[in-house]
Amino acid sequence: MSAIKLRDNIYAVGAVDPEVRIFHGYETPFGATYNCYLVIDEKITLIDNVKALFTEQFIQNIEEIVPLEKIDVLIQNHIEPDHSGSFPEILKRNPNLEVYLTSGSKNGIKAYYGLEDYNAHVVKLGDTLSTGKYTYHFVPAPMVHWPDSMLTYLAEEKILFSNDAFGQHVCTGETYDDEMGLERLMERAMDYYGNIVLPFGNQVQKVLEQAAGLDIGMICPSHGVILRSYIKEIVEAYGRWARNECDMDKVVIVYDSMWGSTEEMAYKIKKEYEDLGKKVHMHCLRDEHYSQVMGDVVEAKFVFLGASTLNNNMMPTMAAFVTYMKGLRPKDRIGLAFGSYGWSGEATKQVDEIMQGLGWHTMPIRKQLYRG
């Protein structure tokens, strides 16, 4: 990747990672990008940095525009390693850099990299930074999706540097949302939300309220394509997802099967609900990574889990999925635990207990096939 001019004086200078396939437990079949932005003004400003592995690629992109040593300001919106991995090298090469970050980020930089002796400016909601003709407004966004997270708004250009919010894990060559198309954009954004942001709906709502008064003409996230044509659509979708507005006509069926009987049950349930006019999305964990389910779960009111019993437990694929889903905490769903068994049948009970622990309304089904 080379630097990409977004507007006069504003460039995308991040790194691309088309080969990455697992991102902290989340499958990324289309790769990922680590987006960073360079803004030329009286004070030259860099927004975020990249995973350590891509530091040299990142610096080369910057130096297509300006020497690294000429940058005056780094705005560190987030300190997760895919956003901050090149921080130590950047500071080493430019020790006079002024760093603007939240108190959580400052603590995180110390914890990750042991760095304290640098020119740090801790910011809070309402703080601003003037770099000449440009003014940056800082919007801390704790738990969207880490405690240190922050969004930054560049008022004169109407650009929101949104950190992980509105992101998508995709690296297929497009720069902008309209190059990808609305349907594909929403599919990837919902997949990202379901795997990254889903537990933090209340916090997302607060951030949307804080950002409601901003005149936004472009959203530059830390991952995926830049938003310029479908801003209204994605902001409205985030509002629905954060408020947990589910589709009463959407059913997700997730299963694995030892000898085909639980799979048979899954397809019979599918037919019953399709006959009722429901949209049914099937996921077989034998063939799919568990994280591929979560995008569908974001909007589905009905989530049905088919679990065969193996050695007095659910099958390992289902155990992995429910553990992962439990951490993401989808709320207010209608759940169905179903599955076949030979003589003990613990799996459906275990799945049902997990659903109840999430506060779902549940209705378990078990089918005994054989008693020895």
C-alpha positions in Angstrom: 0.0 0.0 0.0 1.1 3.5 -0.7 -0.2 6.8 0.8 -3.7 7.7 -0.5 -4.8 11.3 -0.9 -8.3 11.7 0.6 -8.4 15.5 0.4 -6.0 18.3 0.0 -3.6 17.9 2.9 -5.2 14.7 4.2 -3.8 11.2 3.5 -4.4 7.6 4.4 -1.0 6.1 5.4 -1.9 2.9 7.2 -1.0 -0.7 6.4 -2.8 -3.6 4.7 -2.8 -7.2 6.0 -4.6 -9.2 3.3 -3.3 -12.6 4.6 -4.5 -12.4 8.3 -7.2 -15.0 9.0 -7.6 -14.8 12.8 -8.0 -11.6 14.7 -8.1 -12.3 18.4 -10.4 -15.2 17.9 -12.4 -13.6 15.1 -12.0 -15.1 11.6 -11.1 -12.6 9.0 -11.4 -14.3 5.6 -11.0 -11.1 3.7 -8.0 -9.8 5.6 -7.7 -6.5 7.5 -6.4 -3.0 7.3 -4.8 -0.9 10.0 -5.8 2.6 8.9 -3.9 5.7 10.0 -4.2 9.3 8.7 -1.7 12.1 8.1 -2.9 15.7 8.1 -0.7 18.5 6.8 -1.1 21.9 8.6 1.2 24.3 10.5 1.6 21.4 12.9 1.6 18.1 11.0 -0.6 15.5 12.7 -0.6 11.8 12.5 -3.7 9.9 13.8 -2.9 6.4 15.2 -0.3 3.9 14.1 -0.1 0.2 13.2 0.7 -3.3 14.2 4.4 -3.6 14.9 4.9 -6.1 12.1 4.0 -3.3 9.6 6.0 -0.5 11.1 8.4 -0.1 8.1 5.6 -0.2 5.5 3.7 2.5 7.6 6.8 4.7 7.8 7.4 4.4 4.1 3.9 5.5 3.5 4.3 8.6 5.7 7.6 9.5 4.1 6.0 9.6 0.7 4.4 12.8 2.0 6.8 14.1 4.7 9.8 12.9 6.7 8.7 11.2 9.9 10.8 13.7 11.9 8.7 16.6 10.6 5.5 15.3 12.3 4.6 17.5 15.3 1.5 15.7 16.8 0.4 12.1 17.2 -3.3 11.6 18.2 -3.4 8.1 19.7 -7.1 7.2 19.7 -6.6 3.7 21.0 -3.7 1.6 22.3 -4.6 -2.0 21.3 -1.5 -3.4 19.6 -3.0 -3.1 16.1 -3.3 0.6 16.7 -0.1 1.3 18.7 2.4 -1.4 17.8 4.7 1.1 15.9 4.5 3.7 18.7 7.9 2.9 20.3 9.7 3.1 16.9 7.9 6.3 15.9 8.9 7.9 19.3 12.4 6.7 18.9 12.8 8.4 15.5 10.8 11.5 16.6 11.4 12.0 20.3 9.9 15.5 20.2 6.5 14.3 19.1 3.5 15.7 21.1 1.1 12.8 21.9 -2.6 13.5 22.6 -4.4 10.6 24.2 -6.8 9.6 27.0 -5.6 8.8 30.5 -6.4 5.2 29.8 -4.2 5.2 26.7 -1.4 6.8 28.6 -1.6 4.0 31.2 -1.8 1.5 28.4 1.3 2.8 26.6 3.2 2.4 29.9 1.9 -1.1 30.4 2.6 -2.3 26.9 5.8 -0.6 26.1 7.2 0.7 29.4 7.2 4.3 28.0 6.6 7.2 30.3 9.1 9.9 29.4 7.5 11.5 26.4 5.5 14.6 25.6 2.0 13.3 26.6 -1.1 15.5 26.7 -4.0 13.8 28.4 -7.4 14.9 26.9 -11.0 14.6 28.0 -14.4 15.3 26.5 -14.6 18.8 25.2 -10.9 19.4 24.8 -9.6 20.7 21.5 -6.3 21.0 19.7 -5.5 23.7 17.1 -2.8 22.9 14.6 -3.1 26.1 12.5 -6.1 26.2 10.3 -7.5 22.9 11.7 -9.1 22.2 15.0 -9.5 18.7 16.5 -12.2 17.8 18.9 -11.7 14.9 21.2 -14.5 12.5 22.1 -13.5 9.8 24.6 -15.5 6.6 23.9 -14.8 4.3 26.8 -15.6 0.6 26.1 -16.2 1.2 22.4 -14.6 -1.2 22.6 -11.7 -0.7 25.1 -11.6 1.6 28.2 -9.0 3.9 26.6 -10.9 4.4 23.3 -11.4 7.8 21.7 -12.8 9.4 18.6 -11.4 12.6 17.1 -13.4 15.1 14.9 -11.6 17.4 12.5 -14.1 20.3 12.4 -13.0 22.2 9.3 -13.0 19.1 7.1 -16.1 17.5 8.7 -14.1 14.3 9.2 -14.7 11.9 12.1 -11.7 9.7 12.9 -13.8 7.0 14.5 -11.3 4.5 15.8 -12.9 1.0 15.9 -16.5 2.3 15.5 -18.0 1.8 12.0 -15.0 -0.4 11.1 -15.0 -3.6 9.0 -12.4 -6.3 8.6 -11.9 -6.3 4.9 -8.8 -5.8 2.7 -9.9 -6.3 -0.9 -8.6 -3.2 -2.5 -11.4 -0.7 -2.1 -10.7 2.7 -0.4 -14.3 4.0 -0.1 -17.7 2.7 0.9 -19.2 3.4 -2.5 -16.5 1.3 -4.2 -17.7 -1.6 -2.1 -21.4 -1.0 -2.4 -24.0 -0.6 0.4 -25.0 -4.3 0.7 -21.4 -5.5 1.0 -20.5 -2.7 3.4 -23.4 -3.4 5.7 -22.6 -7.1 5.7 -19.0 -6.5 6.7 -19.9 -3.8 9.2 -22.5 -6.0 10.9 -20.0 -8.9 11.0 -17.5 -6.6 12.7 -20.1 -5.2 15.1 -21.2 -8.7 16.1 -17.7 -9.9 16.8 -16.2 -6.8 18.3 -18.7 -4.2 19.5 -21.8 -6.2 20.4 -21.4 -6.3 24.2 -21.1 -2.5 24.4 -24.5 -1.3 23.1 -25.1 1.1 26.0 -21.7 2.7 25.4 -22.3 2.9 21.7 -25.5 4.8 22.3 -23.7 7.3 24.5 -21.1 7.9 21.8 -23.8 8.3 19.1 -25.5 10.9 21.3 -22.3 12.8 21.8 -21.6 12.7 18.0 -25.1 13.6 17.0 -24.3 17.3 16.9 -21.3 16.9 14.6 -21.6 17.7 10.9 -19.9 14.6 9.5 -19.0 14.5 5.8 -16.5 11.6 6.1 -15.8 8.8 8.6 -12.3 7.4 8.7 -12.3 4.2 10.8 -9.3 2.3 11.9 -10.3 -0.8 9.8 -11.8 -1.2 6.4 -13.1 1.3 3.9 -13.6 5.0 4.5 -17.2 6.2 4.6 -18.3 9.1 2.4 -21.6 8.0 0.7 -23.3 5.7 3.2 -22.7 7.6 6.5 -26.4 8.0 7.3 -27.0 4.3 6.7 -24.2 3.0 8.9 -24.9 5.5 11.7 -28.6 4.5 11.7 -27.6 0.8 11.7 -25.3 1.3 14.7 -28.2 2.9 16.5 -30.4 -0.1 15.8 -27.8 -2.6 16.8 -26.9 -0.7 20.0 -30.6 -0.5 21.0 -30.8 -4.3 20.4 -33.6 -3.9 17.8 -34.0 -7.5 16.5 -35.8 -8.7 13.4 -38.8 -10.9 14.5 -38.6 -12.6 11.1 -34.9 -13.6 11.3 -33.9 -17.0 12.6 -30.4 -18.3 13.0 -29.8 -22.0 13.3 -26.3 -23.2 14.5 -25.5 -26.8 14.8 -23.0 -29.7 14.6 -23.9 -33.3 14.3 -22.1 -36.6 15.0 -24.0 -39.0 12.7 -26.5 -36.7 11.0 -29.5 -36.9 13.3 -29.0 -33.4 14.9 -28.5 -32.1 11.4 -31.7 -33.7 10.3 -33.5 -31.9 13.2 -31.9 -28.6 12.1 -33.3 -28.9 8.6 -36.8 -29.9 9.8 -36.8 -26.8 12.1 -35.6 -24.7 9.2 -38.5 -25.9 7.0 -41.1 -25.2 9.8 -39.9 -21.6 10.2 -39.6 -21.0 6.5 -43.2 -22.2 6.1 -44.1 -19.5 8.6 -42.4 -16.9 6.4 -39.3 -16.5 8.4 -35.8 -15.8 7.0 -33.6 -18.7 8.2 -29.8 -18.6 8.3 -28.0 -21.9 8.7 -24.5 -22.4 10.1 -22.9 -25.8 10.5 -19.9 -25.5 12.9 -18.2 -28.4 11.2 -17.8 -26.3 8.1 -17.6 -22.7 9.5 -15.6 -20.9 12.1 -17.8 -20.0 15.1 -17.2 -16.2 14.7 -18.9 -16.3 11.3 -22.2 -16.8 13.1 -22.2 -13.5 15.0 -23.0 -11.1 12.2 -26.3 -12.9 11.8 -26.9 -12.9 15.5 -26.8 -9.1 15.7 -30.3 -8.7 14.1 -31.9 -12.1 14.7 -34.6 -12.5 17.3 -34.5 -16.3 17.2 -31.2 -18.2 17.8 -31.5 -22.0 17.7 -28.5 -24.2 18.7 -28.3 -27.9 17.8 -26.0 -29.9 20.0 -25.3 -33.6 19.9 -24.1 -35.2 23.1 -20.5 -36.5 23.1 -19.0 -38.0 26.3 -21.7 -36.4 28.5 -21.0 -32.9 27.0 -21.8 -30.9 23.9 -19.5 -31.4 20.9 -16.3 -29.3 21.0 -17.4 -27.1 18.1 -20.6 -26.1 19.9 -18.7 -25.7 23.2 -16.4 -23.2 21.5 -19.3 -21.3 19.9 -21.4 -20.9 23.0 -18.3 -19.8 25.0 -17.5 -17.2 22.4 -21.2 -16.1 22.1 -21.5 -15.9 25.9 -18.6 -13.4 26.0 -20.4 -11.2 23.4 -23.6 -11.2 25.4 -26.5 -10.9 22.9 -29.6 -10.0 24.8 -33.3 -10.6 24.7 -33.3 -13.5 22.2 -35.6 -16.5 21.9 -33.5 -19.5 22.1 -34.0 -23.2 21.2 -31.6 -25.9 22.4 -32.1 -29.1 20.3 -30.1 -32.2 19.6 -30.1 -36.0 19.6 -28.5 -38.4 22.1 -28.0 -42.0 22.8 -28.4 -42.5 26.5 -27.6 -39.4 28.6 -28.4 -36.2 26.6 -26.5 -33.6 28.6 -25.7 -31.3 25.7 -29.1 -29.7 25.2 -29.4 -29.1 28.9 -26.0 -27.4 28.9 -26.8 -25.2 26.0 -30.2 -24.3 27.5 -28.5 -23.2 30.7 -26.2 -20.9 28.8 -29.1 -19.3 27.0 -31.0 -18.8 30.3 -27.8 -17.3 31.8 -27.9 -14.7 29.0 -31.5 -13.9 29.9 -33.1 -15.5 26.9 -36.5 -17.1 26.7 -35.8 -20.8 25.9 -37.5 -24.0 24.8 -35.3 -27.1 24.8 -35.9 -30.1 22.6 -34.1 -33.5 22.9 -34.5 -36.6 20.8 -33.4 -39.9 22.1 -32.2 -42.2 19.4 -30.7 -45.2 21.3 -30.5 -46.5 24.8 -27.8 -49.1 25.4 
